Amino acid sequence: MNKNRVQVLSIPYILWVIGFTVIPLIFVVAKAATNAEGDFTFEYLLAIFDPVHRKALLLSVCLAFISSVICVLISYPAALILKSAKFKDTKIIMFIMILPMWMNFILRILAIQLLISKNGVINHLLSVLHLGQIDIINTPIAIVIGMVYDYLPYMLLPVLNCVLAIPDDIIEAGKDLGAGKFHVLTKILIPLSLSGIGSGITMVFVPSMTEFVIANILGGGKIQLLGNIIEQEFSVSMNWNLGSGLSLTLMIFVLITTLLFGRNSANNRNFVL
């Protein structure tokens, strides 16, 4: 395939990026830097420092961080178990992990709501067993559960790929040199899989920090994340300038997070898929 043909085939992609990424981004930046009269201002860019917006941003970062940590704590042991099981065809395992993601996102969150609501399945089972009921719906705990449930595959896949790519010879060599299970884990497995962990954290933390649908459904509109405030400014208050300013600020936080956690993932070249 010659160079001219490659350039021609890239035209649809370039047009798509310009039309649906570059132009909307320019529009958001323009709205964030101007007021309703079109005059230049920093008012909306600095609106993030308002107490309400700052609190929502901190809560968004906190819940995203907690969700990422829980996803790591679930994914890494699962990856080690799957590696030790030595499945012949890892593609089947990958397919099983990706399968829940084929279901509609809203339906998955509504299923979680049905499970943990006050009159939900879990509380019904607890009542049958004469145990105390749980009351976590419309709380940050419910939002974290929804985030973990929805974004866990994005953590598990890169971590599993990275762990499976570690040669067994290296692990056996460490054991031959006297390393116990703890030292094999901390000195060999974890350091060699940091790129997968970093990639997984990026793919979980970033969308969790910008989430608003899960907060609306599982938080009952009572928990205000920054994504909820931005959504309300655009769709309810119709204050597109303030919404754009907050969106641009959130975009900067996302960019910083990507730069921090994305460096290690650049070294992750050993995917089994």
N, C-alpha and C positions, 0 to 999 in steps of 0.2 A: 504494500500500500504506500503510494508516494505521498510526499509532503502536502501537495495541493489537495489531494483527496481527503486527507486527514483534516485539513483546515475547513473544507466544505462540510464534512460530517460534524464538525464541532459548532457550526453556526446555530443549529436549533438549541443546543445547550447554552450557548452564549446569549441568545435572545431570551431564553427562559430566565437566566440569572439576572439579566438587565431588567426584564419586565417585572419579575416577582421577588427580587432581592434588592438590587441596587436602587431602583426608583422608589419603592416603599421606604427604604432606609433613608434616602434623601428627604422624602416627605416627612418622616418622623423627626429627623434632625432639624428641618426647617420649622416644623411646628413647635418643637421643644425650645428653640432659640428665639421665638417671637411670641407676642401676645395677640389678643383677639383683633387688635387694630393693625397687626403686621409689623409693629416696631420691635427692634432687637431688644432682648432682655435675658437676664440670667435667672429670673424669678422661678421659672418652672424647672430649670436644671438644679437649682438649690432647694427645691421643695422637698427633697428627700430628707433634709435636716429638720423638717417639721416633726414635732413629737409623734403624731399619729403615723406618719410615713416611716419615720425611723424605727418605731416599734414594730411595724409590719415587716420592714426589711430584716430586722434582727430576728424576728420570729421565723421568717422564711429561711434565713441562713441556718438557724438553730435546728429546725425540723428537717431541713435537707441534710445537714451534717449527721443528725441522729439516724436518719434513714440510710445514709451511705454506710455508716458504721455497722448497723444491723445487717445490711446486705453483705458486707465483707465477712462478718462473723458467721453468716449462714453459708455463703458461697465457698469460702476457703475450705472449711472442713468437708463440705460436699464434694469439692473438687479432689481433695486428697482421698476420699473414700472411693470415688469413681476411678481414680488412678490406681489405687491398690487393688481394685477389683479386676483390672486388666481386661476390660471388654475388648473383643476383637474388632467390632465395628462401632467406633465412636460417633459416626454420623447418626445412628439410631438414637443415641443419647441426646445429641444436639437437637434432633427433630422433636423428641419428647419435651425438651426444655422450651423450644420455640412454640410448640403447639398452643399453649394458652394465649399467646400473643395474637393468634389468629381471630380470637373472639373480639367483638366490639369493645372498645375501651370503656364506654359508659356502662355497658352491661356488666363488665367485670366489677366496676366500682359499686354498682347497684347490688350485685351479689354480696359484696362485703357488707354493705349497709343492711341487707336482709339478715346476715349472720349476726352482726353485733348490735343491732338495734334493741331497744328495751323489750319489745315483743318479738324479738328475732329467734332464730333457730337455737343459738347458743344458750340464751336465757331460758328457752323452753326446756332444753335438755337439763339445765341446772335445776329447774323447778321440779322436773320429774325425779331427779336424784336427791331432792331436798337439800340443795346447796344454795349458798348465797348467789344472787344474780349480779351481773356486771353492769355498770352504767358508764360506758366510755363513748357512746355515740355523741356527736357534737362537741368533742374535746380534741385537743392536739394529739392525744394518743390514737384516736380513730384515724386522723389524717396521716400519721406516721404509718399505721398499719396499711392504709390504702397505698401510700407511696412505696412501701417495701413490697407489697404484693404486686404492684404494677411494674416496678422497675427492677425487681430482682433478676430477671433473665439478662438484663443489660450488664449486670455485675457478674453473674455466673458464667456467661459465655466467654468473655475474655480471660477470666481467672482460670477456668477449666482448660481453655486452649493453651494458656501459658504453662500450667502445671503439667499437662499431658506432654508438652514439648520438652520437658526436662529429661535428659537421658537417664535411664536406670543405672548406667555404668557409674555416673557421678555419685549417685546415692550409695551404691554398693561400695565404691571406693572410700567414701566417708565412713561407712560402717566398718570396713576393713582396717581403717586407721584408728578405730576405737571410739567413733562418735556414736552416742546414744540417740534415741528417738528425738529427744528434746534438741540436741545439738544439730541433728540432721534437719529438723524443722527450722530452727532459727539461723543456722549458718549456711544451709544449702537451699532448701526449698523456698523459704520466704524471700531471700535476696534475689534468687533467680526468677521469681515470679512477680517482682515489684512492678514490672512494666504492665502486666495484666491487671494488677490491683489498681495502678494509676489510671489505666484506661477505663476500668469499670467505675471507679469513683467519678471520673469525668462524666460518664454517660448516665450516672445516677444523680449526682449532686446538681448538675446544671438543670435538667428538667424539673427536678424536685424544687429547686429554688424559684422557678418561674411558674409553678403549678397554681391553678386556681379552680379547676373543675373538681378535683378531689376535695378541696376545702369547702366548696359549695355543697357537695353531696354529703360527705361524711362529717363536715363541720356545721352543717345546717345554717350556713350564713353567719354563724356567731363568731367564727375564728377568721380574722382578717389578715390574710397574707398580702404581700405586696402585689402579687398577681391579681388578687381579688379587687384591690383598690384600682389598679390600672384598668381592669375589665369594666368596673363600674364607671370610671371617668369617661371611657369611650362609649359605652352602651346606655348608661343611665343619665349621668350628669351632662353628657355631650360636651365635656371640656377636653377637647382633643389636644390642646396645648399642654395642659397639666399631665394628661395621660401619656403624651409623647415624652415629656420631660422625665417622668418616672420610668418609662420604658427604656429611655436612653441610659439612665442611671443603672437600671437593672442589667442592661446589656454590658455595661462596663464591668460590673461585678462578675457576670458570666465570662467575659473575656479574661479577666484576671484569674478566675478559677481554672479556666481551660489552659492558660499558660502555666499555672502552677502544677497541675496534675497531668498535663498533656505531654510534658517532656519525656517522662519515663515510657509512656505508651509509644513514642516514636521508635523505641528500640525493640518493640514487640513485633518480630517478623515471622515467628514460628506458629502459624495457625494451622490447625489440622483440617479445617474445612477446605 
